Amino acid sequence: MRENIKINLIKSYQVDGGFIVHDCEMLRNIYNAYGVDPKISCDRRIFDIEGITHFFQIGVIDLAKKMNIGENDYVLNPGDGSGAPSRLLTKMFGCKVVGIDINPDQVNKARECALLHGVENNVEYFNQNVEDLDLDKKNFSKAFCNETSCHWEDKEKAFNNINKHLQKGALIGFNEWTKGNEGTLNDAYSLIPEFKNLYEKEIWFQESLDVYKILLESSGFKVIEMSDCTDKIDVRIKARVKASSYGWDEYKRVMGDHAVEIGLNYYRGILKTHYDFLKYAVIIAKKI
């Protein structure tokens, strides 16, 4: 991965970036306002505010169920960010998870949030680039990728490295951002004013489902499911923008009007890119 890409990726996921990456102190205050305890609750607002994902909690749970993730699974989570997917998986399904991320700030936050959630004994986090993934552990039964491989420049190299860490027959699943009808989000910078301030440039490597199939099969996987779900995600995000009752009042009391506007503007900007520069898909494959 080129150094400027790594720098831009890290810069895109900071507290003061184009959207708010909440630190642990912010999260504690917000959950107090919500009246929820992250150690015992799987309230969907917890994941959605920590994960900054477009599939939301419902999409993560749906993929985990399709992959039949359970308490006996040892799950590799490449591109785990601040660890929201891994924490949700272990809380809901009882599995153990190892999260990987290229951003050291996100990895540190993931470790802090594991304590906040009380799951520190079931999750581990490592600061690595998935394209150079090298762990002592080589016995994972599942790999779970949530909205992350769109940032991987050399997907085939990443898939090969993930494959080396999996048991034979292990499943790998993706909730993913794929290429739009007119190009990728790199093209949206000059064409969609509402999008250009949300992320740093040159961090997008979206591909079509056909390309994913070719790359996964050349890396030792057999694709067993691929489906476009752009319409579904588009509806969910539009509903989030309109949902004045979805915790926005409590959030506003802690973070202020400006933070709410930042959150809403993020979703509005992303919606402008849908179909032309951003689509969504679910992919499941098996190591052969």
TIBA-663466 format. One record per residue: residue number from 1; chain; x, y, z of N, C-alpha, C in turn. Coordinates in steps of 0.1 Angstrom, whole numbers, plus 5000, padded with zeros to 4 digits. Each point is the difference from the previous one (the first is absolute). Layout:
<rs>
{r NUM "A" {X Y Z} {X Y Z} {X Y Z}} ...
</rs>
This chain:
<rs>
{r 1 "A" {5009 4988 5000} {4991 5012 5000} {5009 5012 5000}} {r 2 "A" {4997 5010 4991} {5008 5012 4999} {4998 5008 5013}} {r 3 "A" {5011 5007 5004} {5000 5007 5013} {4989 5011 5000}} {r 4 "A" {4998 5007 4989} {4990 5011 5000} {4986 4994 5002}} {r 5 "A" {4998 4988 4995} {4987 4994 5002} {4998 4996 5015}} {r 6 "A" {5010 4995 5006} {5000 4997 5014} {4997 5012 5009}} {r 7 "A" {5007 5011 4996} {4998 5013 5008} {4986 5005 4998}} {r 8 "A" {4995 5000 4988} {4987 5005 4998} {4989 4991 5007}} {r 9 "A" {5002 4987 5000} {4991 4991 5007} {5000 5004 5015}} {r 10 "A" {5011 5002 5006} {5001 5003 5014} {4994 5013 5003}} {r 11 "A" {5002 5010 4991} {4995 5014 5002} {4985 5000 4998}} {r 12 "A" {4994 4990 4992} {4986 5000 4998} {4992 4996 5012}} {r 13 "A" {5006 4992 5009} {4994 4994 5012} {5005 5006 5013}} {r 14 "A" {4999 5013 5001} {5004 5008 5012} {4988 5007 5006}} {r 15 "A" {5001 5004 5013} {4989 5006 5006} {4996 5013 4993}} {r 16 "A" {5010 5007 4994} {4997 5013 4993} {5000 4998 4985}} {r 17 "A" {4996 4988 4995} {4999 4998 4985} {4987 5005 4995}} {r 18 "A" {4996 4995 4988} {4988 5004 4993} {4988 4995 5007}} {r 19 "A" {5001 4991 5010} {4989 4996 5009} {5007 4997 5013}} {r 20 "A" {4991 4999 5010} {5006 4999 5014} {5003 4985 5003}} {r 21 "A" {5012 4997 5003} {5005 4987 5005} {5000 5002 5015}} {r 22 "A" {4990 4995 5007} {4998 5003 5014} {5011 4993 5008}} {r 23 "A" {5006 5007 5010} {5009 4993 5009} {4992 4994 5012}} {r 24 "A" {5007 4993 5008} {4993 4993 5011} {4993 5009 5010}} {r 25 "A" {5005 5011 5003} {4994 5010 5009} {4987 5005 4994}} {r 26 "A" {5000 5003 4987} {4988 5004 4993} {4989 4989 5001}} {r 27 "A" {5005 4988 4998} {4990 4989 4999} {4994 4997 5014}} {r 28 "A" {5008 5001 5011} {4995 4999 5013} {4989 5010 5003}} {r 29 "A" {5002 5012 4996} {4990 5011 5003} {4988 4998 4991}} {r 30 "A" {5001 4995 4988} {4989 4998 4991} {4991 4988 5005}} {r 31 "A" {5007 4990 5005} {4992 4988 5005} {4993 5003 5013}} {r 32 "A" {5006 5009 5008} {4993 5004 5012} {4987 5008 4996}} {r 33 "A" {5001 5008 4990} {4989 5007 4995} {4989 4991 4994}} {r 34 "A" {5005 4990 4993} {4990 4990 4995} {4994 4991 5011}} {r 35 "A" {5007 4999 5011} {4995 4991 5011} {5003 4986 4997}} {r 36 "A" {5012 4997 4993} {5003 4986 4997} {5014 4997 5005}} {r 37 "A" {5003 4988 5004} {5012 4995 5005} {5006 4991 4989}} {r 38 "A" {5011 5004 4994} {5006 4992 4989} {5005 4986 5005}} {r 39 "A" {5002 4998 5013} {5004 4987 5005} {4989 4990 4999}} {r 40 "A" {4988 5004 5000} {4989 4991 5000} {4990 5002 4989}} {r 41 "A" {5001 5011 4993} {4991 5003 4989} {5005 4999 4986}} {r 42 "A" {4992 4995 4991} {5003 5000 4986} {4990 5010 4993}} {r 43 "A" {4996 5010 5007} {4992 5011 4993} {5007 5004 4987}} {r 44 "A" {4992 5000 4990} {5006 5003 4986} {5007 5013 4999}} {r 45 "A" {4996 5010 5009} {5006 5013 4999} {5015 4999 5004}} {r 46 "A" {5003 4991 5009} {5014 4998 5004} {5009 4997 4988}} {r 47 "A" {4997 4990 4993} {5008 4996 4988} {5000 5011 4990}} {r 48 "A" {4988 5005 4997} {4999 5010 4989} {5008 5012 5002}} {r 49 "A" {5002 5004 5013} {5008 5012 5003} {5015 4997 5000}} {r 50 "A" {5003 4988 5004} {5014 4996 5001} {5005 4995 4986}} {r 51 "A" {4992 4994 4992} {5004 4993 4988} {5002 5009 4988}} {r 52 "A" {4992 5011 4999} {5000 5009 4989} {4998 4991 4987}} {r 53 "A" {4991 4991 5000} {4999 4991 4989} {4986 5002 4993}} {r 54 "A" {5000 4997 4987} {4988 5003 4992} {4990 4988 5001}} {r 55 "A" {5005 4988 5003} {4992 4989 5002} {4992 5000 5013}} {r 56 "A" {5005 5008 5010} {4995 5001 5013} {5001 4987 5007}} {r 57 "A" {4995 5000 5013} {5000 4987 5007} {4993 4989 4994}} {r 58 "A" {4989 5003 4994} {4991 4990 4994} {5008 4992 4989}} {r 59 "A" {5008 5008 4992} {5007 4993 4989} {5012 4991 5006}} {r 60 "A" {5006 5005 5010} {5011 4991 5006} {4994 4987 5006}} {r 61 "A" {4989 5002 5007} {4993 4988 5005} {4996 4990 4989}} {r 62 "A" {4994 5006 4990} {4995 4991 4988} {5012 4992 4994}} {r 63 "A" {5011 5007 4998} {5012 4993 4995} {5005 4989 5009}} {r 64 "A" {5001 5003 5013} {5005 4991 5010} {4990 4987 5000}} {r 65 "A" {4987 5002 4999} {4991 4989 5000} {5001 4992 4987}} {r 66 "A" {5003 5006 4989} {5002 4993 4987} {5012 4992 5001}} {r 67 "A" {5010 5004 5007} {5013 4993 5002} {4999 4990 5011}} {r 68 "A" {4989 5000 5007} {4998 4990 5012} {5011 5002 5010}} {r 69 "A" {5003 5012 5003} {5010 5003 5011} {4994 4997 5013}} {r 70 "A" {5008 4992 5008} {4995 4996 5013} {5011 5000 5011}} {r 71 "A" {4997 4996 5012} {5009 5001 5011} {5013 4992 4999}} {r 72 "A" {5000 4990 4991} {5012 4992 4998} {5009 5006 4989}} {r 73 "A" {4996 5010 4994} {5008 5006 4989} {5011 5009 5005}} {r 74 "A" {5011 5000 4992} {5011 5009 5002} {5001 5008 4988}} {r 75 "A" {4997 5013 5001} {4997 5009 4988} {5011 5010 4998}} {r 76 "A" {5005 5000 4988} {5010 5011 4996} {4992 5011 4994}} {r 77 "A" {5002 5012 5005} {4993 5012 4995} {5010 5010 4994}} {r 78 "A" {5004 4999 4987} {5009 5009 4994} {4993 5014 4997}} {r 79 "A" {5007 5010 5003} {4994 5014 4998} {4989 5003 5010}} {r 80 "A" {5003 4996 5012} {4990 5001 5011} {4998 5014 5005}} {r 81 "A" {5008 5010 4996} {4999 5014 5004} {5001 5001 5016}} {r 82 "A" {4990 5006 5006} {5001 5002 5014} {4993 4988 5007}} {r 83 "A" {4998 4989 4993} {4995 4988 5007} {4985 4998 5002}} {r 84 "A" {4992 5009 4994} {4986 4999 5002} {4994 4986 4995}} {r 85 "A" {5004 4995 4988} {4995 4987 4996} {5005 4989 5009}} {r 86 "A" {5012 5000 5004} {5005 4989 5008} {4993 5000 5014}} {r 87 "A" {4997 5011 5006} {4993 5001 5013} {4986 4995 4998}} {r 88 "A" {4993 5004 4989} {4986 4995 4998} {5000 4985 4998}} {r 89 "A" {5009 4995 4992} {5000 4985 4997} {5002 4992 5013}} {r 90 "A" {5010 5004 5009} {5002 4992 5012} {4989 5002 5010}} {r 91 "A" {4994 5012 5000} {4988 5002 5010} {4988 4992 4995}} {r 92 "A" {4997 4999 4987} {4988 4994 4996} {5001 4985 4997}} {r 93 "A" {5012 4996 4996} {5002 4986 4996} {5010 4992 5008}} {r 94 "A" {5007 5006 5010} {5008 4993 5009} {5014 4996 4994}} {r 95 "A" {5003 5004 4988} {5013 4996 4994} {5011 5008 5005}} {r 96 "A" {5012 4995 4997} {5012 5008 5003} {5005 5006 4987}} {r 97 "A" {5005 5013 5000} {5003 5007 4988} {5014 5007 5002}} {r 98 "A" {5007 5000 4988} {5013 5007 4999} {4998 5011 4990}} {r 99 "A" {5001 5012 5003} {4998 5011 4991} {5013 5006 4996}} {r 100 "A" {5001 5003 4987} {5012 5006 4994} {4997 5013 4994}} {r 101 "A" {5008 5010 5002} {4998 5013 4993} {5014 5007 4997}} {r 102 "A" {5000 5008 4989} {5012 5007 4997} {5002 5013 5008}} {r 103 "A" {4990 5004 5006} {5000 5013 5007} {5003 4998 5015}} {r 104 "A" {5012 5004 5005} {5003 4998 5014} {4990 5007 5010}} {r 105 "A" {4995 5011 4996} {4991 5007 5008} {4987 4992 5002}} {r 106 "A" {4995 4994 4989} {4988 4992 5001} {5002 4988 5008}} {r 107 "A" {5012 4994 4999} {5003 4988 5008} {5001 5003 5015}} {r 108 "A" {5006 5011 5003} {5000 5004 5014} {4986 5003 5006}} {r 109 "A" {4991 5006 4991} {4987 5003 5004} {4992 4986 5002}} {r 110 "A" {5003 4991 4991} {4993 4987 5001} {5003 4993 5013}} {r 111 "A" {5013 5001 5004} {5003 4994 5013} {4993 5007 5012}} {r 112 "A" {4999 5013 4999} {4993 5008 5011} {4985 4996 5000}} {r 113 "A" {4995 4999 4988} {4985 4997 4999} {4997 4986 5004}} {r 114 "A" {5010 4991 4999} {4998 4986 5004} {4997 5000 5016}} {r 115 "A" {5008 5008 5007} {4998 5002 5014} {4986 5006 5003}} {r 116 "A" {4997 5010 4992} {4987 5007 5002} {4988 4990 4999}} {r 117 "A" {5002 4991 4990} {4989 4990 4998} {5002 4987 5009}} {r 118 "A" {5011 4999 5006} {5002 4988 5009} {5003 4987 4992}} {r 119 "A" {5006 5002 4988} {5003 4988 4991} {5015 4998 4998}} {r 120 "A" {5008 5006 5009} {5014 5000 4998} {5006 4986 5000}} {r 121 "A" {4993 4990 5006} {5005 4986 5000} {4997 4992 4987}} {r 122 "A" {4991 5006 4992} {4996 4993 4988} {5004 5007 4987}} {r 123 "A" {5007 5011 5000} {5005 5007 4988} {5015 5003 5002}} {r 124 "A" {5007 5000 4989} {5014 5005 4999} {5001 5009 4988}} {r 125 "A" {5009 5010 5001} {5002 5009 4989} {5015 5001 4996}} {r 126 "A" {5002 5001 4987} {5014 5001 4996} {5001 5011 4989}} {r 127 "A" {5010 5008 5000} {5003 5010 4990} {5008 4995 4989}} {r 128 "A" {4993 4996 4989} {5006 4994 4988} {4993 5005 4988}} {r 129 "A" {5007 5000 4989} {4994 5001 4987} {4996 4987 4995}} {r 130 "A" {4987 4998 4996} {4995 4987 4996} {5007 4995 4988}} {r 131 "A" {5006 5009 4992} {5007 4995 4988} {5014 4994 5004}} {r 132 "A" {5004 5002 5012} {5012 4994 5005} {4997 4991 5013}} {r 133 "A" {4988 4996 5001} {4996 4993 5012} {5009 4988 5004}} {r 134 "A" {5004 5000 5012} {5008 4989 5005} {4999 4999 5015}} {r 135 "A" {4991 4990 5004} {4998 4997 5014} {5005 4986 5003}} {r 136 "A" {5003 4998 5013} {5004 4987 5005} {4988 4990 4999}} {r 137 "A" {4988 5006 5001} {4988 4992 5000} {4996 4996 4985}} {r 138 "A" {4998 4987 4997} {4997 4996 4987} {4988 4990 5000}} {r 139 "A" {4991 5001 5010} {4990 4991 5002} {4986 5006 5000}} {r 140 "A" {4998 5011 4994} {4987 5007 5000} {4989 4992 4992}} {r 141 "A" {4988 4999 5006} {4990 4992 4993} {4991 5009 4992}} {r 142 "A" {5001 5014 5001} {4992 5009 4992} {5008 5013 4998}} {r 143 "A" {4998 5007 4990} {5005 5013 4998} {4988 5010 4996}} {r 144 "A" {5000 5011 5007} {4988 5009 4999} {5005 5014 4996}} {r 145 "A" {4996 5004 4988} {5005 5013 4995} {4988 5010 4998}} {r 146 "A" {5000 5010 5008} {4989 5009 5000} {5004 5014 4994}} {r 147 "A" {4996 5002 4988} {5003 5013 4993} {5014 5004 5001}} {r 148 "A" {5009 4992 4996} {5014 5003 5001} {5009 4997 4988}} {r 149 "A" {4997 4989 4992} {5008 4996 4989} {5000 5011 4989}} {r 150 "A" {4990 5009 5001} {5000 5011 4990} {5013 5009 5002}} {r 151 "A" {5007 4999 5011} {5012 5007 5003} {5013 4992 4996}} {r 152 "A" {4998 4988 4996} {5012 4991 4998} {5004 5002 4986}} {r 153 "A" {5012 5005 4997} {5005 5002 4987} {5003 4987 4993}} {r 154 "A" {5007 4991 5006} {5003 4987 4994} {4992 4989 5007}} {r 155 "A" {4987 4999 4995} {4991 4991 5006} {5005 4985 4999}} {r 156 "A" {5005 4996 4989} {5005 4987 4998} {5010 4996 5011}} {r 157 "A" {5010 5009 5002} {5010 4998 5011} {4993 4998 5013}} {r 158 "A" {4990 5009 5003} {4993 5000 5013} {4993 4987 5002}} {r 159 "A" {4993 4996 4989} {4992 4987 5001} {5009 4988 5002}} {r 160 "A" {5011 5000 4993} {5010 4989 5002} {5005 5000 5014}} {r 161 "A" {5003 5011 5006} {5005 5000 5014} {4989 4996 5010}} {r 162 "A" {4987 5005 4997} {4989 4995 5009} {4999 4985 4999}} {r 163 "A" {5000 4995 4988} {4999 4985 4997} {5010 4992 5009}} {r 164 "A" {5012 5005 5001} {5011 4993 5007} {4997 4999 5015}} {r 165 "A" {4991 5009 5005} {4997 5000 5014} {4987 4992 5004}} {r 166 "A" {4993 4994 4989} {4988 4993 5002} {5001 4985 5000}} {r 167 "A" {4991 4993 5007} {4999 4986 4999} {4994 4996 4986}} {r 168 "A" {5003 4988 4996} {4993 4996 4987} {4985 4999 5002}} {r 169 "A" {4993 5005 4991} {4985 5001 5000} {4995 5012 5007}} {r 170 "A" {5009 5009 5006} {4995 5012 5007} {4993 5009 4990}} {r 171 "A" {4990 5007 5005} {4993 5010 4992} {5006 5014 5002}} {r 172 "A" {5000 5008 4989} {5003 5014 5001} {4988 5008 4995}} {r 173 "A" {4996 5010 5007} {4988 5008 4996} {5003 5014 5000}} {r 174 "A" {4993 5007 4990} {5002 5014 4998} {4987 5008 5000}} {r 175 "A" {4999 5010 5008} {4990 5011 4997} {5009 5011 4993}} {r 176 "A" {4997 5003 4987} {5011 5007 4993} {4994 5012 4992}} {r 177 "A" {5009 5010 4998} {4997 5011 4991} {5006 4997 4987}} {r 178 "A" {4992 4999 4989} {5005 4996 4987} {4999 5012 4990}} {r 179 "A" {5005 4998 4988} {5001 5010 4990} {4986 5004 4995}} {r 180 "A" {4999 5013 4997} {4987 5005 4995} {4999 5000 4985}} {r 181 "A" {4989 5004 4995} {4998 5000 4985} {5010 5009 4993}} {r 182 "A" {5004 5011 5006} {5009 5010 4994} {5014 5000 5005}} {r 183 "A" {5003 4991 5009} {5014 5000 5006} {5000 4997 5015}} {r 184 "A" {5010 5005 5006} {5002 4998 5015} {4999 5013 5007}} {r 185 "A" {5001 4999 5013} {4999 5013 5008} {5011 5009 4997}} {r 186 "A" {5011 4995 4995} {5011 5009 4995} {4995 5010 4990}} {r 187 "A" {4991 4996 4992} {4994 5008 4989} {4990 5010 5006}} {r 188 "A" {4994 4997 5012} {4990 5008 5005} {5006 5013 5006}} {r 189 "A" {5013 5001 5003} {5005 5012 5006} {4998 5013 4991}} {r 190 "A" {5002 4998 4987} {4998 5012 4992} {4986 5002 4995}} {r 191 "A" {4992 4991 5002} {4986 5000 4994} {4989 5002 5011}} {r 192 "A" {5003 4996 5012} {4990 5001 5011} {5005 5009 5011}} {r 193 "A" {4996 5013 5000} {5005 5009 5010} {4998 4995 5015}} {r 194 "A" {4988 4994 5002} {4996 4996 5013} {5009 4988 5005}} {r 195 "A" {5007 4994 4991} {5009 4988 5004} {5014 5004 5003}} {r 196 "A" {5005 5010 4993} {5015 5002 5000} {5006 5003 5013}} {r 197 "A" {4993 5005 5010} {5006 5002 5013} {4998 4989 5010}} {r 198 "A" {4994 4989 4996} {4997 4989 5010} {5013 4992 5002}} {r 199 "A" {5008 4997 4990} {5011 4991 5001} {5012 5007 4993}} {r 200 "A" {5012 4995 5004} {5012 5004 4992} {5000 4993 4987}} {r 201 "A" {5007 5005 4990} {5000 4994 4987} {5008 4988 4998}} {r 202 "A" {4998 4993 4989} {5008 4988 4996} {5000 4989 5010}} {r 203 "A" {4989 4997 5006} {4999 4989 5009} {4990 4989 4995}} {r 204 "A" {4995 5002 4988} {4990 4991 4996} {5005 4990 4989}} {r 205 "A" {4997 4987 5002} {5004 4990 4990} {4988 4991 4998}} {r 206 "A" {4988 5006 4997} {4988 4992 4998} {5001 4992 4988}} {r 207 "A" {4994 4988 5000} {4999 4991 4988} {4986 4995 4998}} {r 208 "A" {4998 4995 4988} {4987 4994 4997} {4999 4986 5007}} {r 209 "A" {4988 4994 5000} {4999 4987 5005} {5007 4990 4992}} {r 210 "A" {5000 5002 4987} {5008 4991 4990} {5015 4999 5004}} {r 211 "A" {5005 5012 5003} {5014 5000 5004} {5003 4994 5013}} {r 212 "A" {4991 5002 5010} {5001 4993 5013} {5001 4985 4998}} {r 213 "A" {4991 4995 4991} {4999 4985 4998} {5014 4995 4994}} {r 214 "A" {5005 5007 4990} {5013 4996 4994} {5011 5001 5011}} {r 215 "A" {5001 5010 5008} {5011 5002 5009} {4999 4990 5012}} {r 216 "A" {4988 4997 5004} {4998 4990 5011} {5003 4986 4995}} {r 217 "A" {4996 4997 4988} {5003 4986 4995} {5014 4998 4997}} {r 218 "A" {5007 5011 4996} {5015 4999 4998} {5008 4999 5013}} {r 219 "A" {4993 5003 5011} {5006 5000 5013} {4997 4988 5008}} {r 220 "A" {4993 4990 4994} {4997 4988 5007} {4987 4999 5007}} {r 221 "A" {4990 5008 4995} {4987 5000 5006} {4990 4996 4989}} {r 222 "A" {4989 4994 5004} {4988 4998 4991} {4989 5009 5004}} {r 223 "A" {4995 5008 4992} {4989 5009 5003} {4987 4992 5001}} {r 224 "A" {4993 5002 5011} {4987 4993 5001} {4988 5009 5000}} {r 225 "A" {5002 5013 5002} {4989 5010 4999} {5006 5013 4997}} {r 226 "A" {4993 5007 4990} {5003 5014 4997} {4987 5007 4997}} {r 227 "A" {4997 5011 5006} {4988 5007 4997} {5001 5015 5002}} {r 228 "A" {4995 5008 4991} {4999 5014 5001} {4989 5004 5010}} {r 229 "A" {5003 5009 5009} {4990 5004 5009} {4999 5016 5001}} {r 230 "A" {5003 5006 4989} {5001 5015 5000} {4986 5006 5003}} {r 231 "A" {4990 4995 4995} {4986 5005 5002} {4997 4999 5015}} {r 232 "A" {5003 4989 5006} {4997 4999 5015} {5008 5010 5008}} {r 233 "A" {5013 5002 4997} {5008 5009 5008} {4996 5014 4998}} {r 234 "A" {4996 5003 4987} {4995 5014 4997} {4988 5003 5008}} {r 235 "A" {4991 4991 5001} {4988 5002 5008} {5003 5002 5015}} {r 236 "A" {5009 4992 5005} {5003 5001 5014} {5007 5014 5004}} {r 237 "A" {5009 5004 4991} {5007 5013 5003} {4990 5012 4999}} {r 238 "A" {4991 4999 4990} {4990 5011 4999} {4991 5000 5012}} {r 239 "A" {4997 4988 5005} {4992 4999 5012} {5007 5006 5012}} {r 240 "A" {5013 4998 5001} {5008 5005 5011} {5000 5015 5000}} {r 241 "A" {5001 5006 4988} {5000 5015 4999} {4987 5006 5005}} {r 242 "A" {4989 4993 4997} {4986 5004 5004} {4996 4997 5014}} {r 243 "A" {5008 4991 5006} {4995 4994 5013} {5004 5009 5012}} {r 244 "A" {4992 5010 5002} {5002 5010 5011} {4999 4993 5014}} {r 245 "A" {4994 4989 5001} {4999 4993 5012} {5011 4990 5003}} {r 246 "A" {5009 4999 4991} {5011 4989 5001} {5011 5005 5009}} {r 247 "A" {4998 5005 5012} {5010 5004 5009} {5006 5013 4997}} {r 248 "A" {4995 5008 4990} {5007 5012 4997} {4998 5010 5012}} {r 249 "A" {4989 5000 5007} {4998 5010 5011} {5010 4998 5011}} {r 250 "A" {5001 4987 5004} {5010 4997 5011} {5014 5003 4995}} {r 251 "A" {5003 4996 4988} {5013 5003 4994} {5003 5015 5000}} {r 252 "A" {4990 5008 4997} {5002 5014 4999} {5003 5006 5014}} {r 253 "A" {4994 4995 5010} {5002 5005 5014} {5015 4998 5004}} {r 254 "A" {5006 4990 4995} {5014 4997 5004} {5010 5007 4990}} {r 255 "A" {4997 4999 4987} {5010 5004 4990} {4997 5014 4994}} {r 256 "A" {4987 5004 5001} {4997 5013 4995} {4994 5000 4986}} {r 257 "A" {4994 5011 4996} {4993 5001 4987} {5010 4998 4988}} {r 258 "A" {5012 5005 5002} {5010 4999 4989} {5003 4985 4997}} {r 259 "A" {5002 4992 5010} {5003 4986 4998} {4989 4993 4993}} {r 260 "A" {4988 5003 5003} {4988 4994 4994} {5000 5004 4985}} {r 261 "A" {5003 5012 4997} {5001 5004 4986} {5011 4994 4992}} {r 262 "A" {5011 4998 5007} {5011 4992 4993} {4996 4986 4997}} {r 263 "A" {4993 4994 5009} {4995 4986 4998} {4990 4999 4988}} {r 264 "A" {4991 5009 5000} {4990 5001 4990} {5006 5003 4986}} {r 265 "A" {5009 5010 5000} {5007 5004 4988} {5008 4988 4994}} {r 266 "A" {5006 4992 5009} {5007 4988 4995} {4991 4991 4992}} {r 267 "A" {4989 4997 5005} {4990 4991 4993} {4995 5006 4988}} {r 268 "A" {4997 5013 5000} {4995 5007 4988} {5011 5000 4989}} {r 269 "A" {5012 5002 5004} {5011 5000 4990} {5002 4986 4994}} {r 270 "A" {4999 4990 5008} {5001 4986 4995} {4989 4997 4991}} {r 271 "A" {4988 5004 5003} {4988 4997 4992} {5002 5005 4986}} {r 272 "A" {5007 5011 4998} {5002 5006 4987} {5009 4992 4991}} {r 273 "A" {5008 4991 5006} {5009 4991 4993} {4994 4987 4996}} {r 274 "A" {4989 4996 5006} {4994 4987 4997} {4997 4998 4986}} {r 275 "A" {5002 4987 4996} {4998 4995 4986} {5011 5005 4991}} {r 276 "A" {5002 5013 4998} {5010 5004 4991} {5014 4997 5004}} {r 277 "A" {5003 5002 5013} {5014 4998 5005} {5001 4991 5012}} {r 278 "A" {4989 4995 5004} {5000 4991 5012} {4988 4991 5000}} {r 279 "A" {5003 4987 5000} {4990 4989 5001} {5004 4992 5012}} {r 280 "A" {4992 4991 5004} {5002 4991 5012} {4997 4985 4996}} {r 281 "A" {5008 4991 5006} {4998 4986 4997} {5003 4992 5013}} {r 282 "A" {4994 4988 5000} {5004 4989 5009} {5006 4989 4993}} {r 283 "A" {5012 4996 5005} {5007 4989 4993} {5004 4990 5011}} {r 284 "A" {4998 4987 4997} {5005 4989 5009} {5007 4990 4992}} {r 285 "A" {5012 4996 5004} {5008 4990 4993} {5006 4990 5010}} {r 286 "A" {5005 4989 4995} {5005 4989 5009} {5015 4997 4995}} {r 287 "A" {5008 4998 5010} {5014 4995 4997} {5000 4986 4995}} {r 288 "A" {5006 4997 4989} {5000 4987 4994} {5013 4993 5002}} 
</rs>
